[in-house]
């Protein structure tokens, strides 16, 4: 049994760069809803705004329903439920639908209206085949061809790169230790540790590579977050294989009740092109101001006492967070009007 130990203290922020790198859009984590309604996703985007090759994730506990004839070229990962109710989805030959263990896919409309089509016009399944699909499963151009396993119902291969035995979090004096174990890895590349303050919006914390790529024995991993949030933190694992296919595991939550410096923001909401920050620490520290989607607008050094942070970039009205790196990571939300 091999144990890999990784200690990383730098926070890495992932920016959504559309049209150059594959982007990810997740369901809202609060029951889901209509495929074409932005409130079912991140409140701003729908799958129609995504680019070819991007990934959609239907989270565990969410149900996303397709009511119309639509197109999407990329990867759909289903951990919750995907429903067709008088709807169709058309995907190109490089696209796929990955059904994780415990997920479900259903067709509630007529056999003619509920369809999945990948590749050419003959590669499709309708109501009866959709309702007979088992999980885990992967729908691709090949699996939907005549006699393909999605049509016959004989798909057995797990489309996802790893099987997780456990994923745990442990609170230490000023840090949080994460431990997890895989029982199976196939053409596997790396894990990404992602962290969230609210359990919905996640940012990358560290990347941990596999040394074997393929294994059918238990492999243990460990990561220590040296700068956790004060209060509650949420963590999840993103597993990526050598072909760039990813899946998510988690979410787990852990509370870090460590007394540390505090910050006070005013005026809040901010009606000018600045915000005042009162910082109770005894030495300077770094800060970042980012949107709820993780885009960084300002960064710099915060001094003990009262600081005025001038918005040098064009910050539009909306919700923002200031993050301060002190013995524990402090995050505060404010509004720009």
Buried (B, 14 or more C-beta within 10 A) or exposed (E): EEEBEBEBEEBEBBEEEEEEEBBBBBBBBEEBBBBBBBEBBBEEBBBEEBEEBBBBBBBBEBBBBBBEEBEBBBBBBBBBBBBBBBBBBBBBBBBBBBBBEEBBBBBBBEEEBBBBBBBEEEBBBBBEBBBEBEBBBBBBBBBBBEEBBBBEEEBEEBBBBBBBEEBEBEBEEEBBBBBBBBBBBBEBBBBBBBBBBEBBBBBBBBBBEBEEBEBEEEBBBBBBBBBBBBBBBBBBBBBBBBEEBBBBBBBBEBBBEBEBBBBEBEEBEBEEEEBBBBBEBEEEBEBBBBBBEBEEBBEEEBEBEEBEBEBEEEBEEEEBBBBBBBBBBBBBEBBBE
